[in-house]
Amino acid sequence: MKLYIAGINHNDPMCRKQLIEWLRLIKAENIVSPSFVAPEWDEQIFKLVKSQRPNFLEMIMTEWDFLSLEEARDISFSLAYEGDAHEEIYETLPIVWLDHGREFDEAVLSKFSIYRMNYLKNLNVDKVGQTFVRNLSSKIRGGAINLAGDNPSINKERDRIFYEVIENLSENKEGTWGIVIVGSNHAADTPGSMRNLLDQRGHQCIVNLIDSI
C-alpha cells in the first residue's frame, strides 16, 4: 500500500501550515482521494484537547499581545492539529485513530492547553513580533533533536501498535493509499520505528519529516 507519512513535531506552531502545504501537493499528484488519514490520536482525547483551542488562544493573546490575530490563531491551531489539519485539503476522509483506546486522565487532560502554554513560555523566546513564531518553532525543533539523541524511535511499543493498525487496513483491503500523521520519531528510518516496520513489510512509504524543514 502507498503511504504518505508526515513526521511532525506535536508542539510546533509552524508544522501545521507546512503539513497542509504538503497535503496540497499530495492531492495534486493523485487523482483518487486517499482511503484514510491516520493521525497519532485517540478520537476522544483529540476532541477534548481540540475543545481547548479558544482558551489557548486567549492565553496566547494575553501573554504575547504584540502578535497579530492571525499569528496567535496559528499557534492556537497547533493544539491537536494532527487530527484535523487534513480537512483544509480533504473535507471528508475516513479517520483511523492510531492511538484508539489509549488510557488517559480526564482531569489532567482538561489542563492540556495550560501545560502547552507553560511549555511555550518556558522556551523564553525573545518577544520580536515579525520573527517570534519562526523563532519559537526553531527552538522547539532544536529541543526535539536534542531529546531524540542517537535513536529517535523512543517508544518501540507504540511504533509496533501503529504499524499493526495500518497493516490490518492493508490486509483487509480497506484502502489503496493513505496518509499517516505521526511524531517524527515514528516516521524516522530507524530500527523498530513504525516507518521501518512498514518498509520491511513492503509498503511504499513516502516520508516527509516536516519538523526538519
Summary of the structure (lengths in Angstrom):
residues: 213
radius of gyration: 17.2
end to end distance: 25.9
largest distance: 51.8
contacts: 651
relative contact order: 0.25
helix: 53%
strand: 12%
